[in-house]
Amino acid sequence: MLKLASRHKPANPMPPFWIEFIGFVAAALTTFSFIPQAVKTFRSRDTRSISLGMYAIFTVGIACWLVYGVLLESWPMIIANLITLSLAAAILTMKLRFG
């Protein structure tokens, strides 16, 4: 049976500042890693090598991560997924428009 996380947080010796800092670094790195592909696609308008199914699922997944971040009130998750969702939705739109 699937056991969901309990409402109480386990003791963590790391200060909250460092936990949030690690979250922001992870969010920045994963979001910025997406930017070169997005820029290349925007400039070339060539979406032939992009899978429509993959990008549709990816975009919906990012939207779900954004909602999850909002529900958790996790700013690193919210900011990173908001930026990534914007880029992914733009590329998905280009894929639908240009093929």
Backbone torsions as a table, in degrees:
resi	resn	phi	psi	omega
1	MET	NA	143.0	179.8
2	LEU	-75.5	126.8	178.3
3	LYS	-104.4	119.7	178.9
4	LEU	-81.4	154.5	179.4
5	ALA	-62.1	142.1	178.4
6	SER	-77.8	164.4	-178.1
7	ARG	-72.4	-28.8	-179.4
8	HIS	-83.1	144.7	-178.7
9	LYS	-91.6	136.7	176.8
10	PRO	-69.0	156.3	178.7
11	ALA	-62.3	133.8	179.8
12	ASN	-130.8	121.3	-176.9
13	PRO	-72.7	-14.2	-178.1
14	MET	-80.8	134.7	178.6
15	PRO	-63.0	145.6	-178.7
16	PRO	-54.4	-34.4	179.0
17	PHE	-57.0	-44.6	-177.1
18	TRP	-71.3	-33.0	176.4
19	ILE	-63.5	-47.4	177.9
20	GLU	-65.2	-38.2	179.2
21	PHE	-61.3	-45.6	177.5
22	ILE	-61.0	-40.3	177.4
23	GLY	-61.3	-44.1	178.9
24	PHE	-65.5	-40.9	178.9
25	VAL	-63.6	-46.9	179.0
26	ALA	-60.7	-44.2	179.8
27	ALA	-63.0	-43.7	-179.3
28	ALA	-64.2	-46.1	-178.2
29	LEU	-63.7	-46.0	-178.8
30	THR	-69.8	-35.1	178.3
31	THR	-71.0	-46.8	-178.8
32	PHE	-66.6	-26.5	177.7
33	SER	-66.4	-21.7	-179.4
34	PHE	-82.2	-24.1	-172.8
35	ILE	-63.0	-44.0	-179.3
36	PRO	-57.0	-41.3	178.3
37	GLN	-66.3	-40.1	179.7
38	ALA	-63.9	-45.2	179.3
39	VAL	-61.7	-44.8	179.3
40	LYS	-59.6	-43.1	-179.9
41	THR	-67.8	-41.7	179.0
42	PHE	-62.0	-42.5	-177.9
43	ARG	-69.9	-44.9	-174.4
44	SER	-85.9	-23.5	-174.1
45	ARG	57.4	19.5	-180.0
46	ASP	-96.9	109.0	-178.6
47	THR	-116.2	12.8	-177.1
48	ARG	-59.9	-35.5	-176.6
49	SER	-86.8	2.1	179.9
50	ILE	-95.8	129.3	178.9
51	SER	-77.1	122.8	179.2
52	LEU	-62.1	-45.5	-179.5
53	GLY	-60.6	-45.5	-179.5
54	MET	-62.6	-45.2	-177.4
55	TYR	-69.2	-34.2	176.8
56	ALA	-64.8	-47.3	179.2
57	ILE	-64.8	-42.2	179.0
58	PHE	-59.7	-45.3	-178.3
59	THR	-64.4	-43.0	176.9
60	VAL	-64.4	-40.2	177.7
61	GLY	-61.4	-42.4	178.0
62	ILE	-64.4	-39.6	177.0
63	ALA	-60.9	-40.3	177.5
64	CYS	-64.9	-41.6	176.4
65	TRP	-61.5	-37.5	178.4
66	LEU	-63.7	-47.2	178.3
67	VAL	-60.9	-42.9	178.0
68	TYR	-59.4	-44.3	178.1
69	GLY	-61.7	-40.3	177.6
70	VAL	-63.7	-45.0	-179.7
71	LEU	-62.8	-34.1	177.8
72	LEU	-84.8	-9.2	-175.1
73	GLU	57.5	42.5	-179.5
74	SER	-99.8	101.6	-177.0
75	TRP	-60.2	-40.6	176.9
76	PRO	-58.8	-42.2	-179.6
77	MET	-68.5	-39.4	-179.1
78	ILE	-65.6	-51.4	-176.5
79	ILE	-63.3	-48.6	-178.3
80	ALA	-61.1	-45.5	-177.0
81	ASN	-74.9	-27.2	174.9
82	LEU	-66.5	-44.6	178.1
83	ILE	-65.8	-48.5	-178.8
84	THR	-63.3	-39.7	177.8
85	LEU	-62.2	-41.0	178.6
86	SER	-61.5	-46.1	179.8
87	LEU	-67.0	-45.2	-179.0
88	ALA	-64.1	-41.4	179.1
89	ALA	-65.0	-37.9	177.9
90	ALA	-64.5	-44.2	178.9
91	ILE	-66.7	-41.1	177.8
92	LEU	-61.2	-41.2	176.9
93	THR	-61.9	-42.7	177.4
94	MET	-63.8	-39.5	178.7
95	LYS	-61.7	-43.9	179.2
96	LEU	-67.7	-34.8	-176.8
97	ARG	-80.8	-43.8	-173.9
98	PHE	-101.5	-9.8	178.0
99	GLY	87.1	NA	NA
